[in-house]
Amino acid sequence: PAAAPAAAEQTAVMPFWQTPGIAPARQWVDFLHDVTAADIAVAARENFISVEHVKRYTTVGMSIDQGKTSNVNALAILGQATGRQPQQVGTTRFRPPYQPVAIGALAGSDCGEFAQRYRHLPVSAHVAGGAVMEAHGDWLRPAYYLQGEETEQQAIAREVRAARQAAVLFDASSLGKFEVRGPDAAEFLNRIYVNNIKSLPVGRVRYGLMLKENGVILDDGVVARFADNYFLVTTSSAGALAVAKWLEEWHQCEWPQLDLVIAPVTAQWATLTVSGPRARAVLQRCPIDVDISAAALPHLSFTQGHFGGAPLRLFRVSFTGESSFELNVPAAYADALWQQLMLAGDSEGITPLGMEALNRLRIEKGFLEVGVDTDNDTTALDVGWAGAIDKKSADFLGRR
């Protein structure tokens, strides 16, 4: 056998940054951005001799591999064109991941809650009660509650019948909630909503619609007036973040002279709704210190009291088309209130209500669901609000 080459011969490597005999315009250096050796030569002739300038002039090394497959050749070719060694040319700045990463390491975390960080309702009893949880926007919410060998459709039908004939308990904690306080709170909200907020009496609740500047529906919800200068605004679950940005934009950028404060309190308050013809009977057995009689708490009104020593806000509204009572307590009391309501409603046939049944009830009643029944072309006139607009003399966003 031939003798092994000397050490000097082992390290003598002749690099070929370009293929001899092939036109530079036909020699691709960066295969991702189609940069050729000729492009780098043009950059040098144009006096783009800094590596960062060549990178931006030719786009070499700017694709998804950040130059991992092209930059060594590109910088050496630039050195040849400018009479410099590669180490004199220098390197560009690499963005991560510079070190190779296995595809599995990138894809492995993209599953379950690692793929989407959902928000969780404050009540922990849903899954134990048979709930099948599904994503609704940023929230994981009960779609329906299975009992025994029920199918999905049987469970939904049972929940719908309970809402129409007995009582249901619904976790609505994901609804957006904002406290608006200050001397100009009423004026501010009157400009935000289609309907008149200034005329809303203390202790009453009003359903409201808010529009974008082009008249398209942004969101809906109810507004409660706690005091002359103190309101609670509720929004849809999906629209809470957009409404938060919307309110702050108009307060801070357009009407900074209005004296008010907007406080997002969605996560601070749990919202449990008891609905159905037996809803009032359920609440009469629940340990709350408020008068829920029809005379004391008519439709679209609210009262305040206590549950277990915690503050309680109770709204008389309707999410399902049936008599409904919306109880708001600090989020830490959500589990206790859920348990008490289920105990109080046991003799009245109460059952938890999931989103699928709720949506069916709302469709039967004809209630508007923003984002489902509306799109980016739906205006207030399209959903029958011409009368409310005619009755309001003051200006509001989207009126023009």
Secondary structure, 3 states (H helix, E strand, C coil): CCCCCCHHHHHCCCCCCCCCCCCHHHCEEECCCCEEHHHHHHHHHCCCCCHHHHHHHHCCCCCCCCCCCCHHHHHHHHHHHHCCCHHHHCCCCCCCCCCCCCHHHHHCCCCHHHCCCCEECCCCCCCCCCEEEEEECCEEEEEEECCCCCCHHHHHHHHHHHHHHCEEEEECCCCEEEEEECCCHHHHHHHHECCCCCCCCCCEEEEEEEECCCCEEEEEEEEEEEECCEEEEEECCCCHHHHHHHHHHHHHHHCCCCCCEEEECCCCEEEEEEECCCHHHHHHCCCECCCCCCCCCCCCEEEEEEECCEEEEEEEECCCCCCEEEEEEEHHHHHHHHHHHHHHCHHHCEEECCHHHHHHHHHHHCCCCCCCCCCCCCECHHHCCHHHHHHCCCCCCCCC
